[in-house]
């Protein structure tokens, strides 16, 4: 074993402290790279169900063979267990004075439940795929009617005073389609906004509800 007893003791205390901090979904593994066949010399936590005396992983062996263990396994990477669980992993390789990797401290966190929770949250927070609807939550009838009339006039790009009869007829048709006249007293609010009498507006509404085509020539 390349690690001295005092080094192993330091690693063990470090591993146990980190594992306690991360909780039961994490394990911290210490590898002695002097014996790759039995490289695990300390384990705190249990995620991968390995034990002291288990060998180095395939990724670790490949990285050591290529001399890329510092760069390729540093930081966070994903791995997957045979039972389908997903791990978030990080491996730190430690070198001696000669620059040779002699030990590795590996942290494996089971993030499966976190991913499932994230999917549940994302699904609940999703508002659907339709973006063509906008529901207005307005407190008063005049405010609601004003908003609908305002958006209708904006879509037509005309001011009420610049409208002819056909324009006003079209406004009434749109407002009726949008259910404005289901509101009691809506005729009075709309007639004021369009600058016409209540009787005139009522006539427009009757035409809208009785005719299928409204030629502009009739106005």
N, C-alpha and C positions, 0 to 999 in steps of 0.2 A: 504494500500500500504506500503510495507516494505521500499522502497526507499524514502529517504528524498528528499525534494524539491531541495536542493542544489546538491544532488547526481544525481537526474534526469536531472538537468540542465547541469551538467558536461557530463553525458552520451549523451545528445542531441547534444551538441557541438562537442563531439568526433564523433558521428555517422554522423553528417552533414559534418564534415571535411573529414572523410574517404570516404564517398559516393562521395563527390566532387572530390576527388583524383582518385577514380576508374572509374568515368564516368557513363553515363546513363545505362550501362548494369549491374549495381550493385545496391544492396540495403543493408542498414545496419539497423538491427532490435535490439531493446533493450527490453528484457523481465524482468519483475518484477515477481520473482518466488513465491511471497506471494499470488498471485491470478492466478493460472494456467488457469482458465477459461477465463480470460481476461488479459493474461500476457503481451501482447505487449503494452508498454507505450510510445514507440517512434519509428518512422520509417523515414529513410532518403533514398530517391530513391524508385522506384517501379518496382519490378521484379515479385513478387509472387501475386501481387494485393491484399494483405492483408491490414489491417488498424489498427490504435490504438484501442485496445479492443479485437482484435482477440486472440484466445487461443494459448497455446503452441503446438508445433507439436507432432505427434505421437512418433517420435524418441526421442525428448526431454523428453516426459513423461516417456517413457520406461527407458531411461538412468537415470532419477531422481529416479524412482522406484527401480532400481537395485543399485543405488549409483555409477554408472559408468560414470556419465556425464563428469567428468574431463578427463578420459582416452579415452572413446569411441567416443566422438564428437570433441575432440581436433584435431587441424591440418586441413588438407584438405580432404574432402570427396565429392562424387558425389551424386546428387539427380536429379529427373526428374519431370517436371510439367505435369499435365494432357494433355496439348496441345502438348507435345512431346519435349519441350525445355529442354536442359541439363544445370544443375546448378553445379557450383563449390562452395562448401560451407565450412565455418569454424565457429565453435561455441566456444566461450570462456565463461566458467562459473566462476563466481566470488563468493568467499566465505567470510563470516564474520569472526570475531575473534574466533567464536566458531567452525569454520570449516564447517558451513552449507552453501550450495549454495543459494545465495539470488538474483542473477541477472545473465543474460546471454547477451553477445554481439555477435550477429550472422551476418555474412557477406555472402550474396548470390550473385554470379556473373553468369549471363547468358552467357555461353560459346558456345552456339549453332553456332553462326556465325563464331566464331573462329575455331570450329571443321570443319565446311564446308569449310572455307578458307584453313585449313590445308590439307583437302582431295583434294582440287583443286590444291594446290601447289605440293602435293605428286604425283598426277596424271600427272601434267605437267612435273615434274622432272624425272618421271619414263622413263627409256630407253628401256623398254620392257623386255621380259623374255628370249630372245635369248642371249647367251653368247658365241656362236660359231663363231661370226663374228668379224673381226677386220679390219676397214677401215683405210688405211694409207693416210695421207694428205701430199704428198711430192711435193716439188717445182719444181724439174727438172726431165727430162726423165732419165738420167743416174742414178740418185738417186732412182727413182721408180723401174727401171729394176734391179738395184743392190739389192734392198730390197727384191724383189720377188725371184730373183735367190738365194740370200743368205738364205732365209727361206726355199726354196726348197732343197738346198744342206744340210741344217741343219737337215731337216726331214729325208733325206736319210743317214745322218751321214757319208758322204764321201767327201773327198777333190777332186777337179777336176782332179788332177794329178794321183789319185789312181783309177780313173774310167776306166772301159772298155767300149766298144761300146754299150753294152746293157744298162749300167748305164746312159751313155750320152743320149741314145735314150729315156730312161724313164724321164730324166730331161726335154728334149724337149717336151715330151708328156704333162708333168705337166705344163710347162710354156705355152704351147699352150692352154691347158684347162683354164689357168688363164688369157688368153687374152693378154699375153705379146707381141705376134707377130702382134697384131693389131697396135702397135706403129711403125711408120715409123723409120727405122734405127735400130730396135731392134736386127736384125740378127748380126750386127756388134758388138754391146755391148755384146750380149750373147756369141758370138764366142770367144771374147777376154777373158771373164770370165771363159769359159770352156776350154780354151787353144786349140781350134781347129780352122781350117780355116773357113771362111765364107761359102765357097762352101760345106765343109763337114757338117756344121750345116744346110745348106739349104737342103742337101740330107736327113738328119735326119728328118727335118720338113716335107718333101714330103712323107717319109715313114709313119710318124705318121698320116698324113692326108689321106693316101690311104689304110692303113692296119688296120685290127681289132685286130690282135694278133701279138706280136713281140717276137718270141722264142729266148731265149738267145743263142741257138746253132747256129743261123745265123750269129752271130757276131764273 
